């Protein structure tokens, strides 16, 4: 019969073998100085309102209208809201789930008596009623990092949708300015 200490040591050794590797570190890319935009001014390229350099009130009006009414930009903003909701859902996995259920049942069945080899109805009924309330609580321990990885993936997806929206807005504004 194994000793309790050796069983515990074996269980800990097996759990240690299931450990997830080190935290991911993205590779660092060396970008040549010629490709670094906005580093000398501390800003980003292009500037947020780059079209104002044309000094055209009509262009400003057209771009303001496009920023509020463009279906492409509106769809991109909806994807941002969707990605944010996915991030909230992924973060909710760390909290316990609490539930409450209730039920009520009623049954009515006819009574009968045996008369020889036959069952004869008596004209009376029996009723049964039952009620129940059941609370529940559940929580999942994130032993192998599945929940944390899901939350990190949702955060990355939310960030990516923000970059997509900026890119779509830039394309819409550029198309209007070119036209």
C-alpha positions in Angstrom: 0.0 0.0 0.0 1.5 3.4 -1.0 2.3 5.9 1.7 0.2 9.1 1.7 3.3 11.2 1.3 4.5 9.4 -1.8 1.1 9.7 -3.4 1.0 13.4 -2.7 4.5 13.8 -4.1 3.5 11.8 -7.3 0.4 14.0 -7.7 2.4 17.2 -7.4 5.0 15.9 -9.9 2.2 15.1 -12.4 0.6 18.6 -11.9 4.0 20.2 -12.4 4.3 18.4 -15.7 1.1 20.1 -16.9 2.4 23.6 -16.3 2.0 26.0 -19.2 5.3 27.5 -20.5 6.6 31.0 -19.8 4.5 34.0 -20.7 4.7 34.9 -24.4 7.1 37.7 -25.2 6.6 39.1 -28.7 9.8 39.4 -30.8 11.4 42.8 -31.0 11.9 44.0 -34.5 14.6 46.4 -35.4 13.0 49.1 -37.6 15.4 51.2 -39.7 15.3 54.9 -38.8 14.1 55.8 -42.3 10.9 53.9 -41.6 10.1 55.4 -38.2 7.3 57.9 -38.7 6.5 60.6 -36.2 9.4 59.8 -33.9 11.0 63.3 -34.2 7.7 65.1 -33.3 6.3 62.5 -30.9 3.2 62.1 -33.0 1.8 59.5 -35.3 1.6 59.6 -39.0 -0.6 60.7 -40.6 -1.8 63.4 -38.3 -5.4 63.0 -37.0 -6.8 65.8 -39.2 -4.2 65.8 -42.0 -6.8 67.0 -44.7 -7.1 70.3 -43.0 -3.8 71.2 -44.7 -5.9 71.7 -47.9 -7.8 74.6 -46.2 -11.1 73.6 -47.8 -14.3 74.2 -45.8 -16.2 72.0 -48.3 -13.7 69.1 -47.8 -14.0 69.5 -44.0 -17.8 69.3 -44.3 -17.7 66.2 -46.6 -15.3 64.4 -44.3 -17.3 65.3 -41.2 -20.4 63.9 -42.9 -18.5 60.7 -43.9 -17.2 60.1 -40.4 -20.7 60.1 -39.0 -22.6 58.5 -41.9 -20.2 56.1 -43.6 -21.6 52.5 -43.5 -18.0 51.2 -43.5 -17.0 53.2 -40.5 -20.3 52.4 -38.7 -19.7 48.7 -39.3 -16.2 49.0 -38.0 -17.5 50.7 -34.8 -20.0 48.0 -34.4 -17.2 45.4 -34.6 -15.4 47.3 -31.9 -18.4 47.1 -29.6 -18.7 43.4 -30.4 -15.0 42.8 -29.6 -15.4 44.7 -26.3 -18.4 42.6 -25.4 -16.4 39.5 -26.2 -13.6 40.8 -23.9 -16.1 41.4 -21.1 -17.4 37.8 -21.6 -13.9 36.4 -21.4 -13.2 38.3 -18.3 -16.5 37.1 -16.7 -15.1 33.5 -16.8 -13.0 34.3 -13.7 -16.1 35.0 -11.6 -18.3 32.4 -10.1 -21.6 31.6 -11.7 -24.6 31.9 -9.4 -28.0 30.6 -10.3 -31.4 30.0 -8.8 -34.1 27.7 -10.2 -37.7 27.2 -9.1 -40.3 24.7 -10.1 -43.9 23.8 -9.3 -45.7 20.6 -10.2 -49.3 19.6 -9.9 -50.7 16.2 -10.8 -54.2 14.8 -10.6 -54.9 11.2 -11.1 -58.2 9.2 -10.8 -58.6 6.7 -8.0 -59.8 3.3 -8.6 -60.6 0.1 -6.7 -60.2 -3.5 -7.6 -63.4 -5.4 -8.1 -62.5 -9.0 -8.9 -60.0 -8.9 -11.7 -60.9 -5.4 -12.9 -60.1 -1.9 -11.7 -63.2 0.2 -11.2 -63.1 4.0 -11.0 -64.3 5.5 -7.8 -65.1 9.0 -9.1 -62.5 10.5 -6.7 -59.2 11.9 -7.6 -55.9 12.2 -5.8 -53.8 15.4 -6.2 -50.2 15.9 -5.5 -48.4 19.2 -5.5 -44.7 19.9 -5.1 -42.6 23.0 -5.1 -38.9 23.4 -5.1 -36.2 26.1 -5.1 -32.6 25.3 -5.8 -29.7 27.6 -5.6 -26.5 26.8 -7.5 -23.0 28.2 -7.6 -20.1 27.2 -9.8 -16.6 28.4 -10.3 -13.8 27.1 -12.6 -10.3 27.2 -11.4 -7.9 28.3 -14.1 -5.3 25.7 -13.4 -3.8 25.5 -16.9 -4.3 29.1 -18.0 -7.1 28.4 -20.5 -9.3 31.3 -19.2 -6.4 33.7 -19.0 -5.4 32.8 -22.5 -8.9 33.4 -23.7 -9.1 36.8 -22.0 -5.7 37.7 -23.6 -6.9 36.6 -27.0 -10.1 38.7 -26.6 -8.1 41.7 -25.6 -5.8 41.3 -28.6 -8.9 41.0 -30.9 -10.4 44.1 -29.4 -7.2 46.0 -30.0 -7.0 44.7 -33.6 -10.6 45.9 -34.3 -9.6 49.4 -33.1 -6.7 49.4 -35.6 -9.0 48.1 -38.3 -11.5 51.0 -37.6 -8.7 53.6 -37.8 -7.6 52.0 -41.1 -11.1 52.0 -42.6 -11.7 55.6 -41.5 -8.3 56.7 -43.0 -9.3 54.9 -46.3 -12.7 56.6 -46.4 -11.3 60.0 -45.7 -8.4 59.5 -48.2 -10.9 58.5 -50.9 -13.0 61.7 -50.2 -9.9 63.9 -50.3 -8.6 62.2 -53.5 -12.0 62.7 -55.2 
